[in-house]
Amino acid sequence: MGTKTTPEPVGTQAAPRERHFTIEQAFEIAQAVHRDGRPAEAERIYRAVLQARPEHVAALGALGVARHQQGESDEAVQLLRQALAIAPDEPGLWNNLGNVLLEAGRAEEAAEAYEQAVRLAPDLVEVHNNLGVLRRAQDRPVEAEAAYRRAIAINPRFADALTNLGRLLHAVGRTDEAIVALCEALLLRPDLIKARHALGMTYCMAGRVEEAAQVYRDWLAEEPDSPEARHHLAACSGDAVPERAADAYVEKVFDGFAESFESKLAHLQYRAPQLIETAVAEALGRPQPSFDVLDAGCGTGLCGPLLAPYARRLEGVDLSQGMLAQAARRQVYDALAKAELTAFLREAGPARYDLIVSADTLCYFGDLQCVCELASRALRPEGWLFFTVEVLQGGEGNFRLQPHGRYSHGEAYLRDVLAACGLAVAGMRRAELRMESGRPVEGWVVSCKKEASHSSPSQPA
């Protein structure tokens, strides 16, 4: 939309003293701020633009994206539909609506939006790529592959579609084709992190460990401070394996997909919160709000509503600020803290909780001695700890860092650590936690109770 002959002024708070910009100047500033990763600041300027011109289609659409990025997906959908009511033939708006709906878990509506975008702009490469992502999430791999290949046919240099195709081919067992697609993506975009990660993972899962390690070494040579490259090099090579994942790695990974976390987990058939809920119910019986509860590694708060019926007070802790922002919107936690788990438990002090739950957090720890000792210390006598970790297949050894970046643990090791920490195992059963590359990930669902006689050291090492 063009500016008027007499530009309409829009005030912003971007300058240290009051200044006025034309509507289009203000909109361009908002877009620049938005691209810089500051959606809340961009939102304020978009709203100023819309106050001056309520039917500014681009501002309505951009505001919708910004609201979605701040966790307000329902409002985002409303804003995008408002923009489409004004400009129903704008394919970019339909594409953005599809993205929001997909990440909000509304797959069928997302498909309708993407298909409308395709009808309006058959050669819009991004839409075909997004439609491929959707079809894969719907477990329709043939259609997903067709959509990715259509995007590549339109633009053979579209590295995102090549990467997504490579990931899909790896997941369905077509390893050689996956490697070709991922190598092509990296030739086009050597800095494309998701392609590097996917190629290293594909080599590693195929048993081509040295080639996987070389991918990560090359990555580290270009980005020496990359926590992802360092962590995955250790995972595939077995060298310099840390006792737990570095804070920088965990924070970067989970901040990176906080907005789409739950839709991705739905695609992976993620079951850990429900498995924990069942274990808690079996141990504690009918819910009564009489416990002080910690959700240890709360993420987006998937366990929060399941724990709330038991909680007199419910706290959550996580290392990812992006995840905590999503958890806060559930409005079930009395307090949320951004902290590394062992540091938080040290600070919490002794005998603070009746119940600690940790769904798929301790799989980022190899050595569990310290975190379990601290959890035991933080529990009151006869308090409960429930957690999930992944099964170390083959049964040999204590724990192992796997190619996907998480640790798996042996049963004997778990029992030894828990006993040393004064935690009596009430239940330890195998269950499928999620799917990974088309295969189920088997885990331990552990229930344990603090022995009344156990006294933990005040400051465990």
C-alpha positions in Angstrom: 0.0 0.0 0.0 1.4 3.4 -0.9 1.6 6.5 1.2 -0.8 9.4 0.7 0.1 12.6 -1.0 0.0 14.2 2.5 1.7 11.7 4.7 -0.1 10.9 7.9 2.2 11.2 11.0 2.6 8.3 13.4 4.3 8.8 16.7 6.7 6.1 18.0 8.7 5.6 21.1 11.7 4.4 19.2 13.6 7.7 19.6 14.8 9.4 22.8 12.6 12.4 22.0 9.2 12.6 20.3 9.5 12.2 16.5 6.9 11.7 13.8 7.1 9.3 10.8 4.8 8.6 7.9 2.7 5.5 8.2 4.9 3.6 5.8 8.1 4.8 7.5 6.8 3.6 10.8 5.8 0.3 9.3 9.2 -0.2 7.9 10.8 0.5 11.3 8.4 -2.1 12.9 9.5 -4.7 10.3 13.1 -4.0 10.9 12.6 -4.4 14.7 10.6 -7.5 14.1 13.3 -9.1 11.9 15.8 -8.3 14.7 13.9 -10.7 16.9 11.9 -8.2 19.0 8.2 -8.9 18.4 7.0 -7.1 21.5 8.7 -3.9 20.4 7.5 -4.3 16.8 3.9 -4.9 18.1 3.8 -1.4 19.7 4.7 0.2 16.4 2.3 -2.0 14.4 -0.5 -0.9 16.7 0.5 2.8 16.3 0.2 2.3 12.5 -3.2 0.6 12.8 -4.4 3.3 15.1 -3.7 5.8 12.3 -4.9 3.5 9.5 -7.0 0.6 10.9 -7.2 -1.2 7.5 -3.4 -1.3 6.9 -3.4 -4.9 5.7 0.4 -5.5 6.0 0.4 -4.2 9.6 -2.5 -6.4 10.5 -0.8 -9.5 9.2 2.5 -8.6 10.7 0.9 -7.9 14.1 -0.7 -11.3 13.9 2.7 -13.0 13.4 4.1 -10.9 16.3 1.3 -12.0 18.6 1.8 -15.6 17.7 5.5 -15.3 18.5 4.5 -14.1 21.9 2.3 -17.1 22.5 -1.1 -15.5 21.6 -2.0 -17.8 18.7 -5.8 -17.3 18.9 -5.4 -13.5 18.6 -2.9 -14.0 15.8 -5.4 -16.1 13.8 -8.1 -13.4 14.4 -5.8 -10.6 13.2 -4.7 -12.6 10.1 -8.3 -13.4 9.2 -9.1 -9.7 9.7 -6.4 -8.8 7.2 -7.7 -11.5 4.8 -11.2 -10.1 5.0 -9.7 -6.9 3.5 -7.3 -8.6 1.0 -8.6 -12.2 0.4 -6.3 -12.6 -2.6 -3.0 -12.0 -0.8 -1.2 -15.4 -0.8 1.4 -14.3 1.8 -1.3 -13.8 4.4 -2.7 -17.2 3.7 0.7 -18.7 4.1 1.3 -16.9 7.4 -2.1 -18.0 8.6 -1.2 -21.6 7.7 2.1 -21.3 9.7 0.3 -20.0 12.8 -2.4 -22.7 12.6 0.1 -25.4 12.1 2.2 -24.4 15.1 -1.0 -24.1 17.1 -1.8 -27.7 16.3 -4.7 -26.9 14.0 -3.5 -29.0 11.1 -6.7 -29.3 9.0 -7.2 -25.5 9.1 -3.6 -25.0 8.3 -3.9 -27.2 5.2 -6.9 -25.2 4.0 -4.8 -22.0 4.3 -1.8 -23.4 2.5 -4.0 -24.8 -0.3 -5.6 -21.4 -0.8 -2.2 -19.8 -1.0 -1.2 -22.4 -3.6 -4.3 -21.6 -5.6 -3.5 -17.9 -5.6 0.2 -18.3 -6.3 1.1 -21.7 -7.6 4.8 -20.9 -7.8 5.2 -19.5 -4.3 8.0 -21.8 -3.2 7.6 -21.2 0.6 4.0 -22.4 0.6 4.9 -25.8 -1.0 7.7 -26.2 1.5 5.3 -25.4 4.4 2.7 -27.7 3.0 5.4 -30.4 3.0 6.0 -29.7 6.7 2.3 -30.0 7.4 1.9 -33.3 5.5 4.8 -34.8 7.4 3.2 -33.7 10.7 0.0 -35.5 9.5 2.1 -38.6 8.9 1.5 -38.4 5.1 5.1 -38.8 3.9 4.3 -39.4 0.2 2.4 -36.1 0.0 5.1 -34.4 2.1 7.8 -35.5 -0.3 5.8 -34.4 -3.3 5.3 -30.9 -1.8 9.1 -30.6 -1.0 10.0 -31.7 -4.5 7.5 -29.2 -6.0 9.2 -26.4 -4.0 12.7 -27.6 -5.3 11.4 -27.8 -8.9 10.3 -24.2 -8.7 13.5 -23.1 -7.1 16.4 -25.7 -7.2 18.4 -23.4 -4.9 15.9 -23.4 -2.1 18.0 -25.0 0.7 15.2 -25.1 3.3 13.1 -27.5 1.1 16.2 -29.6 0.4 16.9 -29.9 4.1 13.3 -30.8 4.9 13.3 -33.4 2.1 16.6 -34.9 3.5 15.1 -35.1 7.0 12.0 -36.8 5.6 14.0 -39.3 3.5 16.1 -40.1 6.6 13.0 -40.7 8.7 11.6 -43.2 6.1 14.9 -45.1 5.8 16.1 -43.8 2.5 19.5 -42.8 3.9 21.5 -42.4 0.7 18.9 -40.1 -0.8 18.7 -38.2 2.4 22.5 -37.6 2.4 22.4 -36.4 -1.2 19.6 -33.9 -0.4 21.3 -32.6 2.7 24.7 -32.2 1.0 23.0 -30.2 -1.8 21.4 -28.0 0.8 24.8 -27.3 2.5 26.5 -26.6 -0.8 23.8 -23.9 -1.3 23.8 -22.7 2.3 27.0 -23.7 4.2 25.7 -21.8 7.2 22.4 -23.6 7.4 22.5 -25.1 10.9 19.5 -27.4 10.6 21.1 -29.0 7.5 24.4 -29.5 9.2 22.7 -31.1 12.2 20.5 -33.3 10.0 23.4 -34.5 7.9 25.5 -35.3 11.0 22.6 -37.2 12.5 21.9 -39.1 9.3 25.5 -40.2 9.0 25.6 -41.2 12.6 22.4 -43.2 12.6 23.7 -45.0 9.5 26.8 -46.1 11.3 29.0 -43.7 9.4 30.4 -42.2 12.5 33.6 -40.7 11.1 31.7 -38.9 8.4 29.2 -37.6 11.1 32.1 -36.4 13.3 33.6 -34.6 10.3 30.4 -32.7 9.8 30.6 -31.5 13.4 34.3 -30.7 13.2 33.7 -28.6 10.1 30.9 -26.8 11.9 33.2 -26.2 14.9 35.9 -24.9 12.7 33.6 -22.2 11.4 31.8 -21.6 14.7 34.2 -22.5 17.5 31.7 -21.5 20.2 28.8 -23.5 18.9 27.3 -25.5 21.8 25.3 -27.6 19.4 28.3 -28.7 17.3 30.4 -29.5 20.4 27.6 -31.5 22.0 26.8 -33.6 18.9 30.5 -34.2 18.1 30.8 -35.7 21.5 27.6 -37.7 20.9 28.8 -39.3 17.7 32.5 -39.7 18.4 32.3 -40.7 22.1 35.1 -38.2 22.9 35.0 -35.5 25.6 31.4 -36.6 26.6 30.2 -34.2 29.3 28.5 -35.5 32.4 25.4 -33.4 31.4 24.5 -31.3 28.4 25.9 -27.8 28.7 23.6 -25.0 29.7 24.3 -23.1 26.5 23.3 -26.1 24.4 20.0 -26.8 26.3 19.1 -23.1 26.3 19.8 -22.6 22.6 17.9 -25.7 21.5 14.8 -25.1 23.5 14.6 -21.3 22.9 14.9 -22.1 19.2 11.7 -24.0 19.0 9.6 -22.8 22.0 6.9 -21.5 19.8 6.4 -24.7 17.8 7.4 -27.1 20.6 4.0 -28.6 21.3 3.0 -29.1 17.7 6.4 -30.9 17.1 5.8 -33.1 20.1 2.4 -34.0 18.9 3.9 -35.2 15.6 6.4 -37.3 17.7 3.6 -38.8 19.7 5.2 -37.5 22.9 3.7 -39.3 25.9 6.0 -38.4 28.9 3.5 -36.1 30.7 0.7 -38.6 30.5 3.0 -41.4 31.7 4.1 -39.3 34.6 0.4 -38.4 35.4 -0.5 -42.1 35.5 2.5 -42.9 37.8 1.5 -40.0 40.1 -2.1 -41.2 40.3 -1.0 -44.7 41.0 1.2 -43.6 43.9 -0.9 -40.8 45.4 -4.4 -41.8 44.6 -7.2 -39.3 44.2 -5.9 -35.8 43.7 -6.0 -33.5 46.7 -4.4 -30.0 46.6 -2.2 -30.7 49.6 1.3 -30.9 48.1 4.1 -28.4 47.5 5.1 -29.4 44.0 8.1 -28.7 41.7 7.8 -29.2 37.9 11.6 -29.7 37.3 12.3 -28.8 33.7 8.7 -27.6 33.1 9.2 -26.6 29.5 6.0 -25.1 28.1 4.1 -26.4 31.1 2.6 -29.6 29.6 2.7 -31.2 33.1 1.3 -28.2 34.8 -2.4 -28.8 34.4 -1.8 -32.5 35.3 -0.1 -31.6 38.5 -2.3 -28.7 39.6 -5.0 -30.9 41.2 -2.3 -32.2 43.6 -0.8 -28.9 44.4 -1.2 -26.5 47.3 1.6 -24.6 45.6 3.0 -25.4 42.1 6.4 -24.1 41.0 8.2 -24.6 37.7 11.9 -24.3 36.7 13.5 -24.3 33.3 16.6 -23.1 31.6 14.8 -21.8 28.5 13.1 -18.4 28.8 11.2 -19.1 25.6 9.7 -22.2 27.2 8.9 -20.4 30.4 7.0 -17.7 28.5 4.8 -20.5 27.1 4.3 -22.1 30.5 3.3 -18.8 32.1 0.4 -18.5 29.7 -1.2 -21.7 31.2 -1.8 -19.7 34.4 -1.4 -22.8 36.6 2.0 -22.1 38.2 2.4 -20.1 41.4 6.0 -19.4 40.5 8.3 -19.9 37.5 12.1 -19.6 37.6 14.7 -19.5 34.9 17.6 -21.6 36.2 19.7 -24.7 35.7 18.1 -27.5 37.7 20.9 -28.4 40.0 21.6 -24.8 40.8 17.9 -24.2 41.5 17.7 -27.2 43.8 20.8 -26.1 45.7 19.3 -22.7 46.2 15.9 -24.2 47.2 17.4 -25.7 50.3 16.2 -28.8 52.2 12.7 -30.2 52.8 10.9 -27.7 50.5 8.7 -30.0 48.4 6.4 -33.0 48.8 6.5 -33.9 45.2 9.0 -33.3 42.4 8.2 -34.3 38.8 10.7 -34.3 35.9 9.3 -35.3 32.5 12.1 -35.8 29.9 14.6 -33.4 31.6 17.0 -35.9 33.2 17.7 -37.3 29.8 20.0 -34.2 29.4 22.0 -35.5 32.4 24.4 -38.4 32.1 25.6 -38.7 35.7 22.5 -38.5 37.8 24.1 -38.7 41.2 24.3 -34.9 41.9 20.8 -34.0 40.6 19.2 -37.0 42.5 21.0 -36.1 45.7 19.8 -32.5 45.4 16.2 -33.7 44.6 16.3 -35.9 47.7 17.5 -33.1 49.8 14.8 -30.8 48.5 12.1 -33.4 49.3 10.5 -33.7 52.7 10.6 -37.1 54.4 8.4 -39.5 52.4 8.2 -37.0 49.6 8.0 -38.3 46.0 10.1 -38.0 42.9 8.8 -39.0 39.5 10.8 -38.8 36.3 11.4 -40.2 32.9 14.7 -41.1 31.2 15.6 -43.1 28.1 16.5 -46.8 28.2 20.1 -47.7 27.6 19.7 -50.5 25.1 21.8 -53.6 25.6 21.9 -53.0 29.4 25.7 -52.5 29.6 27.1 -49.4 31.3 25.7 -46.6 33.3 24.7 -44.1 30.7 25.5 -43.1 27.1 25.1 -39.9 25.1 23.1 -40.8 22.0 23.4 -39.3 18.5 20.2 -37.4 19.0 21.8 -35.5 21.8 20.1 -37.0 24.8 21.5 -39.5 27.4 20.1 -43.0 28.0 20.5 -44.9 31.3 20.8 -48.4 32.5 18.3 -49.9 35.0 21.0 -51.1 37.4 22.6 -47.7 37.4 19.3 -45.9 38.1 18.6 -48.2 41.0 22.1 -47.8 42.5 22.0 -43.9 42.3 18.5 -43.7 43.8 19.4 -46.0 46.6 22.5 -44.0 47.4 20.4 -40.9 47.6 17.8 -42.4 50.0 15.1 -42.7 47.3 13.3 -46.0 47.5 12.1 -47.2 44.0 8.3 -47.8 44.1 8.0 -48.3 40.4 10.3 -48.5 37.3 8.7 -49.6 34.1 9.4 -49.4 30.4 7.2 -47.3 28.1 7.5 -45.6 24.7 8.2 -41.9 25.3 8.0 -40.6 21.7 9.0 -41.4 18.1 12.4 -40.6 16.8 13.2 -40.9 13.1 10.2 -43.1 12.6 11.2 -45.4 15.5 9.8 -45.6 19.1 12.1 -44.3 21.9 11.8 -46.6 24.9 12.1 -45.0 28.3 12.0 -45.6 32.0 9.1 -44.2 34.0 10.4 -44.0 37.6 8.5 -43.5 40.8 10.5 -43.2 44.0 9.9 -42.1 47.6 12.3 -40.4 50.0 13.1 -42.7 52.9 12.1 -41.1 56.2 15.5 -41.8 57.7 17.6 -40.5 54.9 19.6 -37.3 55.7 21.2 -35.6 52.7 24.3 -33.5 53.0 23.6 -29.8 53.1 25.7 -29.0 50.1 26.3 -32.0 47.9 29.2 -31.9 45.5 
